[in-house]
Amino acid sequence: MVYDTLSKEAHRGCGLYYEIYESCFIGLLRDHLSELNEADANRLRRYAESKGTKIDDASYSEALEAERECRAEIYREQM
């Protein structure tokens, strides 16, 4: 399943930080959706939403902001 494959890909680069995983995963889903025909894109979108993953613009923006805050906190802790 595409959803699970993209989730695993996002997990590999997140460093076990949920905020980084979430923004990466949503970004991967959105990129993949842009490559699908409308019927398949709608099917994947509905499946993602049934799993609790929102991929609309507002949710993606919130996820990106949470990732920025997380990375800033990681940076502060390493200083």
Contacts in CASP RR format, 6 or more apart in sequence:
PFRMAT RR
TARGET T0000
AUTHOR 0000-0000-0000
METHOD contacts of the structure
MODEL  1
MVYDTLSKEAHRGCGLYYEIYESCFIGLLRDHLSELNEADANRLRRYAES
KGTKIDDASYSEALEAERECRAEIYREQM
2 32 0 8 1.000
2 44 0 8 1.000
3 29 0 8 1.000
3 44 0 8 1.000
3 47 0 8 1.000
3 48 0 8 1.000
3 51 0 8 1.000
3 53 0 8 1.000
6 25 0 8 1.000
6 28 0 8 1.000
6 29 0 8 1.000
6 32 0 8 1.000
7 25 0 8 1.000
9 28 0 8 1.000
10 21 0 8 1.000
10 22 0 8 1.000
10 24 0 8 1.000
10 25 0 8 1.000
10 28 0 8 1.000
11 21 0 8 1.000
11 25 0 8 1.000
13 20 0 8 1.000
13 21 0 8 1.000
13 24 0 8 1.000
14 20 0 8 1.000
14 21 0 8 1.000
14 24 0 8 1.000
15 21 0 8 1.000
17 70 0 8 1.000
17 74 0 8 1.000
19 63 0 8 1.000
19 66 0 8 1.000
19 67 0 8 1.000
19 69 0 8 1.000
19 70 0 8 1.000
20 67 0 8 1.000
20 70 0 8 1.000
20 71 0 8 1.000
22 63 0 8 1.000
22 66 0 8 1.000
22 67 0 8 1.000
23 60 0 8 1.000
23 63 0 8 1.000
23 64 0 8 1.000
23 66 0 8 1.000
23 67 0 8 1.000
24 67 0 8 1.000
25 53 0 8 1.000
26 53 0 8 1.000
26 54 0 8 1.000
26 55 0 8 1.000
26 59 0 8 1.000
26 60 0 8 1.000
26 63 0 8 1.000
27 55 0 8 1.000
27 60 0 8 1.000
29 44 0 8 1.000
29 48 0 8 1.000
29 53 0 8 1.000
29 55 0 8 1.000
30 55 0 8 1.000
30 60 0 8 1.000
32 44 0 8 1.000
33 41 0 8 1.000
33 44 0 8 1.000
33 45 0 8 1.000
33 55 0 8 1.000
34 41 0 8 1.000
36 44 0 8 1.000
45 55 0 8 1.000
48 54 0 8 1.000
48 55 0 8 1.000
49 55 0 8 1.000
END
